[in-house]
Amino acid sequence: MFEHFFQCPYCWEEVSMLLDPSVNQTYVEDCEVCCNPIEVTVSFEDGALTTFAAESIEQ
């Protein structure tokens, strides 16, 4: 697991998430600042992060 920092697509604050490099996945996690749901997509290759996307979910 490693910590990855990015900007929330709702409140624009810098937040962090713990990512597991053993799996590629898409999931929803709430922003630790504003609590809005963020769709997170992560991909790894040879243990290195190759794709990271954090997008707002239209409601």
C-alpha positions, -999 to 999 in steps of 0.1 A, spaced: 0 0 0 12 35 -7 -3 70 -2 -13 89 -33 -22 126 -32 -46 143 -56 -71 172 -59 -108 165 -50 -130 171 -81 -156 188 -58 -139 209 -32 -105 212 -50 -86 204 -17 -56 181 -18 -66 147 -4 -49 114 -1 -59 77 -6 -41 45 2 -37 25 -30 -30 -13 -33 -5 -19 -61 -15 -56 -63 -49 -48 -80 -63 -27 -108 -97 -14 -99 -125 12 -101 -143 20 -69 -161 48 -51 -146 65 -20 -158 96 -2 -136 127 -1 -120 131 34 -127 168 33 -161 174 18 -175 138 19 -187 138 -17 -183 105 -36 -153 102 -59 -150 75 -86 -114 63 -84 -98 43 -112 -63 29 -107 -40 7 -127 -6 -6 -119 21 -23 -140 50 -40 -123 40 -23 -90 41 12 -105 11 34 -108 2 38 -145 -33 53 -144 -50 73 -117 -83 91 -122 -105 107 -96 -138 119 -110 -170 134 -96 -202 113 -98 -231 131 -113 -261 130 -91 
